[in-house]
């Protein structure tokens, strides 16, 4: 069945228009660290494109923004290939969408009795750290998911990133993934200083973190108040005793080896407990010392994660449950200040 030509050509035009817009926004956001629209607007357009492509699969281009992670690595840094792709996350905009995600997993796994690991969705920039024989050897941005930017010297300046692992039993090669971010207090102080000096201020802590990490002069990065929380294990090679068989167990291992892990990570038994976490963290959000834009709910069993696998740009076993956007309000507030 083919929809009437008119419909099809209208959809084609709109798909092209949305792809072009989203590609431009991606470039501004990921490459220039300077977003041109609020996240909520970007998310709305992305969802419109996803819906159109789902309705007209033949019109979906292989390089559509719906199929890609992040942006191309910037030319001024050395490009590095990730040992294992660094993907994005699908998102749920409300509780109903989380419940639909839970139901899809329950159908695939044959049981709704799913243990989750619930984490804050830190609003910073994803970083991969490689430790060889316990020493930090390389740090890279996510880039387009396959290739990132080598930013080792800059990451070494983040005080919460251990340069050497502690404890015993860590693997000969350990890839840790996590978020580098700028706590709110540091962000505000930095912007106040920049404003007083008549320099450019950052839109939000996320862009401040991204811009700070992608400096060519690491002395500038060293003066930026950055922090890091680990949220996943990437690649592991050469380990005497096996890694834990759950995501939460692996985070506990990372903490034992000296990596900072968010203190508000919890396991949640089933759908109701995960939703309860989403609501509680939503209430705590204004009081947290760093920005979060939601929570991430992950299937805790690594065997079940493997069974569920991946789709184009995100794992099937995790979802970002987003809080209502704050940025739109910030932008409006800024406009008020300017008039
Ligand atoms: P995402 O930020 O929605 O989710 C994936 C990222 O979440 C990971 O790469 C990781 O960095 C981060 N994360 C934080 N805490 C985590 C945790 N506990 N576990 C796992 N990951 C965690 O996806 P994305 O692909 O990086 O970006 C898409 C989003 O970025 C959009 O939904 C939009 O809001 C925003 N964006 C905005 C613009 C704009 O112009 N305003 C442009 C591009 C993207």
Boltz pocket constraint, residues with backbone or C-beta under 6 A from the ligand:
constraints:
  - pocket:
      binder: B
      contacts: [[A, 25], [A, 26], [A, 28], [A, 29], [A, 30], [A, 35], [A, 36], [A, 37], [A, 38], [A, 39], [A, 40], [A, 42], [A, 43], [A, 69], [A, 70], [A, 87], [A, 88], [A, 89], [A, 91], [A, 119], [A, 120], [A, 121], [A, 122], [A, 123], [A, 124], [A, 125], [A, 126], [A, 127], [A, 142], [A, 178], [A, 179], [A, 231], [A, 296], [A, 320]]
      max_distance: 6.0
